Amino acid sequence: MQQYRIKTINAIAQEGLDLFTSQYAVSPEEKDPQGILVRSTKVDLGLYPNLLAIARAGAGVNNIPVEEASQKGICVFNTPGANANAVVELVYTTLGIWLRNVEKSIAFCRTLNNLTDDDTINREVEAQKKRYRGEEMAGKTMAVIGLGKIGVGVANAGLHHGMKVIGFDPFPAMDNIHYLSPEVTLARSRREALENADFISVHIPLNNKTRGYVTQKDFLQFVKDGAILINYARGPVVDEGAVLAALASGKLRGHISDFPSTKFLNHKKIIVTPHLGASTSESEENCATMAVKELRSYLEMGNIVHSVNFPNIETIPTVDVHTRVTVINRDQPGMIALVSNILGSHDINIMNYTNKSNGTLGYNIIDCAGPVPPDVKAKICAQEGVLRSRIITFQE
């Protein structure tokens, strides 16, 4: 039985780690891992020459050099949706704190501890509570930018808070849109989503296309005066200078962010939380469990589910399959014939061949009736366009 070495980076919930079997040696001290489990720490791929896969216990993968991983044939997984409920709840918690002046009213109550009796406290409360009068969410309009699992959850929850909800996704994935309530209005453009919104909640991934996505041009210029901007996506999707200018001009009356920075701390119109979006015991357990299952499926079976850089492909070998060969290649024509011919020239019987591409990389799963010698794998790896190949043996 093949053994696998796993390195954990950051604290990974025990509920997930418990899913590893005796096939796995799991340790934060592992120097030469085949798999890595990580949360938020940056990963240096140069340290791990035999690495096959990284599973991020969370949705964002900005701490992982995904392009470099692709070039090295390293599969990168994330756990979409595992932390969605935690983020959704926090969005509405902090929005409620803002609208109802909860922070300020709690601070006021703490000043009452110098009063000596309840009657005096009650008189002071009745005299001062009008200073903290807030407003309700019901009847307002929420724009949700980004309709992944979290964005869809925020949009659907907005309806339950009595709001009109408008959704817009610059990079729509229909698998997620199917879960969107039909009562949510889908905008055809960013401007259409923003121009009537009282609250704007951003839920897009951080990548080269989305860095600084929320800026004056083509975003804040479309926002109506007095809106509240909420960012529980990633800090750099927001242009901080543009947000500060919008707050100063009154274009925005408030900003809620999960990403503290020198520019945002102690600003009177900004509420900042310390990256708490997914920080619940339930979310961490869900993320860890999903990440471990993804790693195990890939290492033991060659299957790919929830990869951010490889095509997703999953097939279960039949009981008579002896060996599974996986091949990662640049997306180019003729690869299936090339691999098939190499196996055939060594009298290896192919029982099933499954191939998928994401437009950049191709991934092949080839189930064989007998063993595949290492020299055959080496010949496959030597072909132009092939990044990596693995042999997974199911029968001794």
C-alpha positions as CSV (number, residue, x, y, z in Angstrom):
1,M,0.0,0.0,0.0
2,Q,1.5,3.3,-1.1
3,Q,2.3,5.8,1.7
4,Y,1.8,9.5,1.5
5,R,3.5,12.4,3.3
6,I,1.4,15.4,4.3
7,K,2.6,18.7,5.6
8,T,0.2,20.9,7.6
9,I,0.7,24.7,7.5
10,N,-1.4,26.6,10.1
11,A,-3.8,25.0,12.5
12,I,-6.0,22.5,10.6
13,A,-9.2,21.4,12.4
14,Q,-8.8,18.0,13.9
15,E,-12.1,16.8,12.4
16,G,-10.4,17.0,9.0
17,L,-7.1,15.5,10.1
18,D,-9.0,12.5,11.6
19,L,-10.0,11.5,8.0
20,F,-6.4,10.5,7.1
21,T,-5.8,6.8,7.3
22,S,-2.7,4.8,8.2
23,Q,-1.5,5.4,4.6
24,Y,-0.6,9.0,5.6
25,A,2.2,10.5,7.7
26,V,0.9,13.9,8.7
27,S,3.0,16.5,10.4
28,P,3.7,20.3,10.4
29,E,7.4,19.3,10.4
30,E,7.3,17.3,7.2
31,K,10.2,18.5,4.9
32,D,9.4,16.6,1.7
33,P,5.6,16.4,1.4
34,Q,3.5,15.1,-1.4
35,G,0.5,17.0,-0.2
36,I,0.1,20.3,1.8
37,L,-2.8,21.5,3.9
38,V,-2.8,25.2,4.4
39,R,-5.0,28.1,5.5
40,S,-3.5,31.6,5.1
41,T,0.3,31.3,5.2
42,K,2.1,31.9,1.9
43,V,3.5,28.7,0.3
44,D,7.0,28.6,-1.2
45,L,6.9,25.9,-3.8
46,G,10.6,25.9,-4.2
47,L,10.9,24.2,-0.8
48,Y,9.0,21.1,-1.8
49,P,10.4,19.2,-4.9
50,N,8.1,16.2,-4.7
51,L,4.9,18.1,-4.0
52,L,1.9,16.8,-5.9
53,A,-1.0,18.9,-4.5
54,I,-2.0,21.7,-2.2
55,A,-5.4,22.0,-0.5
56,R,-6.4,25.4,0.9
57,A,-8.8,25.0,3.7
58,G,-10.8,28.0,2.6
59,A,-11.9,29.7,-0.6
60,G,-9.2,32.2,-1.4
61,V,-5.9,31.0,-2.8
62,N,-4.0,34.3,-3.0
63,N,-1.4,32.8,-0.6
64,I,-0.5,30.1,-3.2
65,P,1.4,30.8,-6.4
66,V,-1.2,29.1,-8.6
67,E,0.5,29.9,-11.9
68,E,3.8,28.5,-10.7
69,A,2.0,25.4,-9.4
70,S,0.4,24.8,-12.8
71,Q,3.7,25.0,-14.6
72,K,5.1,22.4,-12.1
73,G,2.1,20.1,-12.4
74,I,1.0,20.7,-8.9
75,C,-2.8,20.6,-8.3
76,V,-4.2,23.4,-6.2
77,F,-7.6,22.8,-4.4
78,N,-9.8,25.1,-2.4
79,T,-13.0,24.5,-0.4
80,P,-15.7,26.6,-2.0
81,G,-18.8,26.9,0.1
82,A,-17.4,25.3,3.2
83,N,-17.2,28.7,4.9
84,A,-20.1,30.3,3.1
85,N,-22.5,30.3,6.0
86,A,-20.0,31.8,8.4
87,V,-19.3,34.7,6.0
88,V,-23.0,35.3,5.3
89,E,-23.8,35.6,9.0
90,L,-21.0,38.0,9.7
91,V,-21.9,40.3,6.8
92,Y,-25.4,40.9,8.3
93,T,-24.0,41.0,11.8
94,T,-21.6,43.8,11.0
95,L,-24.1,45.6,8.8
96,G,-26.6,45.5,11.7
97,I,-23.9,46.8,14.1
98,W,-23.3,49.8,11.7
99,L,-27.0,50.6,11.1
100,R,-28.0,50.4,14.7
101,N,-24.9,52.2,16.1
102,V,-24.2,49.2,18.3
103,E,-20.5,49.9,18.8
104,K,-21.2,53.5,19.9
105,S,-24.2,52.5,22.2
106,I,-22.1,49.8,23.9
107,A,-19.4,52.3,24.5
108,F,-21.9,54.7,26.0
109,C,-23.3,52.1,28.3
110,R,-19.8,51.5,29.6
111,T,-19.6,55.1,30.7
112,L,-22.5,54.6,33.1
113,N,-20.5,52.5,35.6
114,N,-19.8,55.7,37.6
115,L,-23.5,56.2,38.3
116,T,-24.6,54.9,41.7
117,D,-28.2,53.7,41.3
118,D,-30.5,52.2,38.7
119,D,-32.9,55.2,38.6
120,T,-30.0,57.5,37.7
121,I,-28.9,55.1,35.0
122,N,-32.4,54.8,33.6
123,R,-32.8,58.5,33.4
124,E,-29.4,58.9,31.6
125,V,-30.3,56.1,29.2
126,E,-33.6,57.7,28.3
127,A,-32.0,61.1,27.8
128,Q,-29.2,59.8,25.6
129,K,-30.6,56.9,23.6
130,K,-31.8,59.1,20.8
131,R,-28.2,59.8,19.9
132,Y,-27.9,56.2,18.9
133,R,-31.1,55.8,16.9
134,G,-30.4,53.7,13.8
135,E,-32.2,52.3,10.8
136,E,-33.5,49.0,9.6
137,M,-32.4,46.8,6.7
138,A,-35.9,46.1,5.6
139,G,-37.0,48.1,2.6
140,K,-33.5,48.9,1.5
141,T,-31.7,47.7,-1.6
142,M,-28.6,45.4,-1.4
143,A,-26.3,44.9,-4.4
144,V,-24.2,41.7,-4.2
145,I,-21.1,41.8,-6.5
146,G,-19.9,38.3,-7.1
147,L,-22.3,35.3,-7.1
148,G,-20.2,32.4,-5.9
149,K,-21.4,30.3,-3.0
150,I,-20.9,33.1,-0.5
151,G,-22.4,35.8,-2.7
152,V,-25.4,33.7,-3.4
153,G,-25.8,33.1,0.3
154,V,-25.6,36.9,1.0
155,A,-28.1,37.6,-1.8
156,N,-30.6,35.0,-0.6
157,A,-30.2,36.2,3.1
158,G,-30.9,39.8,2.0
159,L,-34.4,38.7,0.9
160,H,-35.0,37.3,4.4
161,H,-34.1,40.6,5.8
162,G,-36.8,42.3,3.8
163,M,-34.6,43.9,1.2
164,K,-34.7,44.1,-2.5
165,V,-31.6,42.3,-3.8
166,I,-29.7,42.9,-7.1
167,G,-26.9,40.5,-8.0
168,F,-24.1,40.9,-10.5
169,D,-21.2,38.6,-11.3
170,P,-18.3,39.7,-13.5
171,F,-17.3,36.1,-14.0
172,P,-20.5,34.0,-13.7
173,A,-20.5,30.3,-13.0
174,M,-23.9,28.8,-13.7
175,D,-23.4,26.0,-11.1
176,N,-23.7,28.7,-8.4
177,I,-26.4,30.8,-10.0
178,H,-28.7,27.8,-9.9
179,Y,-28.9,28.3,-6.1
180,L,-29.9,31.9,-6.3
181,S,-33.4,32.8,-5.3
182,P,-35.6,33.8,-8.3
183,E,-36.6,36.8,-6.3
184,V,-33.0,38.2,-6.7
185,T,-32.7,40.5,-9.7
186,L,-29.8,39.7,-11.9
187,A,-28.2,42.9,-13.3
188,R,-26.8,43.0,-16.8
189,S,-24.0,45.3,-15.9
190,R,-22.1,46.5,-12.8
191,R,-23.6,50.0,-13.2
192,E,-27.1,48.6,-13.1
193,A,-26.4,46.7,-9.9
194,L,-24.8,49.7,-8.2
195,E,-26.8,52.8,-9.1
196,N,-29.7,52.2,-6.7
197,A,-28.1,50.2,-4.0
198,D,-28.1,51.3,-0.3
199,F,-25.7,48.5,0.6
200,I,-23.0,46.9,-1.6
201,S,-21.5,43.6,-0.6
202,V,-18.4,42.4,-2.6
203,H,-17.7,38.7,-2.9
204,I,-15.2,38.2,-5.7
205,P,-11.9,36.2,-5.6
206,L,-8.6,38.0,-5.6
207,N,-6.6,37.6,-8.7
208,N,-4.9,39.7,-11.3
209,K,-8.2,40.7,-12.9
210,T,-9.9,41.7,-9.6
211,R,-7.1,43.5,-7.7
212,G,-8.3,47.1,-7.2
213,Y,-11.7,46.1,-8.7
214,V,-13.5,48.5,-6.4
215,T,-12.1,51.9,-7.5
216,Q,-13.5,55.2,-8.5
217,K,-13.7,54.6,-12.2
218,D,-16.3,52.1,-13.4
219,F,-17.4,51.3,-9.8
220,L,-17.7,54.0,-7.2
221,Q,-18.7,56.5,-9.8
222,F,-21.9,54.5,-10.4
223,V,-22.7,54.3,-6.6
224,K,-25.5,56.5,-5.4
225,D,-24.6,59.0,-2.6
226,G,-24.7,57.6,0.9
227,A,-24.3,53.9,0.2
228,I,-22.4,51.5,2.5
229,L,-19.7,49.3,1.0
230,I,-19.0,45.9,2.6
231,N,-15.9,43.9,1.8
232,Y,-15.7,40.3,3.1
233,A,-13.9,39.1,0.0
234,R,-10.2,40.0,0.1
235,G,-8.6,43.3,1.1
236,P,-6.8,44.1,-2.2
237,V,-10.0,43.9,-4.3
238,V,-10.7,47.4,-2.8
239,D,-8.7,50.5,-3.8
240,E,-8.3,51.9,-0.3
241,G,-7.5,55.4,-1.6
242,A,-10.7,55.5,-3.7
243,V,-12.8,54.3,-0.7
244,L,-11.3,57.0,1.6
245,A,-12.0,59.7,-1.0
246,A,-15.6,58.4,-1.4
247,L,-16.1,58.5,2.4
248,A,-14.7,62.1,2.5
249,S,-17.0,63.3,-0.3
250,G,-20.1,61.5,1.0
251,K,-20.4,59.2,-1.9
252,L,-20.1,56.5,0.7
253,R,-21.3,57.0,4.2
254,G,-19.6,53.9,5.5
255,H,-17.3,51.0,4.8
256,I,-17.3,47.6,6.5
257,S,-14.1,45.6,6.0
258,D,-12.7,42.3,7.3
259,F,-9.2,43.5,6.4
260,P,-7.5,45.9,8.8
261,S,-4.9,48.3,7.4
262,T,-3.1,51.5,8.4
263,K,-5.5,53.6,6.3
264,F,-8.7,52.0,7.7
265,L,-8.0,51.7,11.4
266,N,-9.7,54.2,13.7
267,H,-11.5,55.9,10.8
268,K,-14.9,57.1,12.1
269,K,-16.8,55.9,9.0
270,I,-15.2,52.4,8.9
271,I,-15.9,49.3,10.9
272,V,-13.0,46.7,10.6
273,T,-13.0,43.1,11.8
274,P,-9.8,41.1,12.0
275,H,-10.4,38.7,9.1
276,L,-13.1,36.8,10.9
277,G,-15.2,35.8,7.9
278,A,-14.5,32.1,8.1
279,S,-13.4,32.1,11.8
280,T,-16.0,29.8,13.3
281,S,-15.5,26.3,14.6
282,E,-18.1,25.0,12.2
283,S,-16.5,26.7,9.2
284,E,-13.0,25.5,10.1
285,E,-14.2,22.0,10.5
286,N,-16.1,22.1,7.2
287,C,-13.0,23.5,5.3
288,A,-10.6,21.0,6.8
289,T,-12.9,18.1,6.1
290,M,-13.4,19.1,2.5
291,A,-9.7,19.8,2.0
292,V,-8.6,16.4,3.3
293,K,-11.2,14.6,1.2
294,E,-9.9,16.5,-1.9
295,L,-6.3,15.6,-1.1
296,R,-7.0,11.9,-0.5
297,S,-9.1,11.5,-3.6
298,Y,-6.3,13.0,-5.7
299,L,-3.4,11.1,-4.1
300,E,-5.2,7.8,-3.9
301,M,-7.3,7.9,-7.1
302,G,-6.0,10.7,-9.2
303,N,-9.5,12.4,-9.1
304,I,-9.8,16.2,-9.1
305,V,-12.7,18.0,-7.4
306,H,-12.6,21.8,-6.7
307,S,-9.3,22.5,-8.3
308,V,-8.5,26.1,-9.1
309,N,-5.9,25.3,-11.8
310,F,-6.6,21.8,-13.2
311,P,-9.7,20.6,-15.0
312,N,-12.1,18.8,-12.6
313,I,-12.4,15.2,-13.4
314,E,-13.6,12.2,-11.4
315,T,-13.9,8.6,-12.3
316,I,-14.1,5.5,-10.1
317,P,-12.0,2.5,-11.3
318,T,-13.7,-0.9,-11.7
319,V,-12.5,-3.8,-9.6
320,D,-10.5,-5.3,-12.5
321,V,-8.3,-2.2,-13.0
322,H,-4.8,-2.9,-12.0
323,T,-3.1,0.5,-12.5
324,R,-4.2,4.0,-13.1
325,V,-2.0,6.4,-15.1
326,T,-2.6,10.1,-14.8
327,V,-1.0,12.6,-17.2
328,I,-0.9,16.4,-16.8
329,N,-0.2,18.3,-20.0
330,R,-0.4,21.6,-21.7
331,D,-3.6,21.9,-23.7
332,Q,-2.5,20.9,-27.2
333,P,-3.8,18.6,-29.9
334,G,-2.7,14.9,-30.3
335,M,-2.0,14.2,-26.6
336,I,-4.6,11.4,-26.2
337,A,-3.2,9.6,-29.3
338,L,0.4,10.1,-28.1
339,V,-0.2,8.6,-24.6
340,S,-2.3,5.8,-26.0
341,N,0.3,4.9,-28.6
342,I,3.1,4.7,-25.9
343,L,1.0,2.4,-23.7
344,G,-0.1,0.3,-26.7
345,S,3.5,-0.1,-27.9
346,H,4.3,-1.8,-24.5
347,D,1.3,-4.1,-24.8
348,I,-0.6,-2.3,-22.0
349,N,-4.3,-2.8,-22.3
350,I,-6.3,0.4,-21.8
351,M,-9.6,-0.3,-20.1
352,N,-10.8,3.4,-19.9
353,Y,-9.4,6.7,-21.0
354,T,-10.9,9.9,-19.6
355,N,-9.6,13.4,-20.6
356,K,-10.6,16.9,-19.8
357,S,-9.2,20.4,-20.5
358,N,-9.7,23.8,-18.9
359,G,-8.3,25.6,-22.0
360,T,-4.8,25.8,-20.4
361,L,-4.1,22.4,-19.0
362,G,-5.3,18.9,-19.9
363,Y,-5.7,16.1,-17.5
364,N,-5.9,12.4,-18.4
365,I,-6.9,9.4,-16.4
366,I,-6.0,6.1,-18.0
367,D,-7.1,2.8,-16.4
368,C,-5.1,-0.2,-17.4
369,A,-5.6,-3.9,-17.0
370,G,-2.0,-4.7,-16.0
371,P,1.0,-3.0,-14.4
372,V,2.7,0.0,-16.0
373,P,6.5,-0.1,-15.7
374,P,8.4,3.0,-14.5
375,D,10.2,3.3,-17.9
376,V,6.8,3.7,-19.6
377,K,5.9,6.6,-17.3
378,A,9.4,8.1,-18.0
379,K,8.7,7.9,-21.7
380,I,5.3,9.7,-21.3
381,C,6.9,12.4,-19.2
382,A,9.6,12.9,-21.8
383,Q,7.0,14.0,-24.4
384,E,6.7,17.6,-25.4
385,G,3.9,19.3,-23.5
386,V,3.7,16.7,-20.7
387,L,4.2,18.3,-17.3
388,R,3.8,15.3,-15.0
389,S,2.6,11.8,-14.9
390,R,1.8,9.4,-12.0
391,I,1.2,5.7,-11.6
392,I,-1.3,4.6,-9.0
393,T,-1.5,0.9,-8.4
394,F,-4.7,-0.7,-7.1
395,Q,-3.6,-4.4,-7.2
396,E,-0.3,-5.9,-6.0
